[in-house]
Amino acid sequence: MSIVKEVLSGKLMIMINDIIIAIDGHSGCGKSTTAKKVAEYLNYSYLDSGAMYRSVTLYLYRNEIHYEELNNIVKALENINISFKYVDGEQNTFLNEENVEREIRSEKISDLVSKYSSIPEIRKFLVHRQKELGKDKKIVVEGRDITTVVFPNAEIKVFMTANIEIRAKRRFEDMKRNHPEITFSDVMKNLEERDVKDSTRKDSPLLLTEDAITIDTSDLEIEDQVKKIIDIIEAKFS
Ligand code: DC
């Protein structure tokens, strides 16, 4: 695979053939921001699979469908369409044409999402959609089961992690802008619970595969994280 380096709009971009970059990792270690920037840098699309689990959770919560009501969940999935569109230069998540970008990040949804995302029927529904969105490659996809289940043959696999206090601090700083009621201990508790649930659920838990490269972001700035991934791509294909 060839890499042609070009200077585009004053910054060095790398042009590569069509590949999939799969990123898994713990909540709050900077996966989304890093993945978005890597995608921008490569002129690739970006898929936030967590936003899809959050959107399904929001739909079921609004319709008062409890996570134990499997038949109702399966029926409800037929009415759920999730898409992504750019709004003011930022990719936003749409649930049946409604922009839910802000609501899916609320504390309520963060608390509920691990429960719903452990349900195999919901995972099957979303994995199918994710595979469809990535069928033409040229995409950076991030989540918990991307390197293992959604794109096990991705050309680049990265596993991101970081110290939990640092993750909680970053997420708290991030969330308090849109959700001023939130406290640091709420965020910490939510991350701890989600770490356990995401890593121990039966269906597609968060796992580090042998062919994934681990990046510990505890002491890294976003730009360093982006650079590490670009270095991994360059090392593999140059
Ligand atoms: O990346 P995030 O924190 O927005 O994800 C929200 C939740 O969705 C996370 O706690 C677990 C679930 N999730 C998942 O089970 N599989 C994925 N590929 C992505 C997210």
Boltz pocket constraint, residues with backbone or C-beta under 6 A from the ligand:
constraints:
  - pocket:
      binder: B
      contacts: [[A, 27], [A, 28], [A, 49], [A, 50], [A, 51], [A, 53], [A, 54], [A, 110], [A, 113], [A, 114], [A, 117], [A, 118], [A, 142], [A, 143], [A, 144], [A, 145], [A, 146], [A, 194], [A, 198], [A, 204]]
      max_distance: 6.0
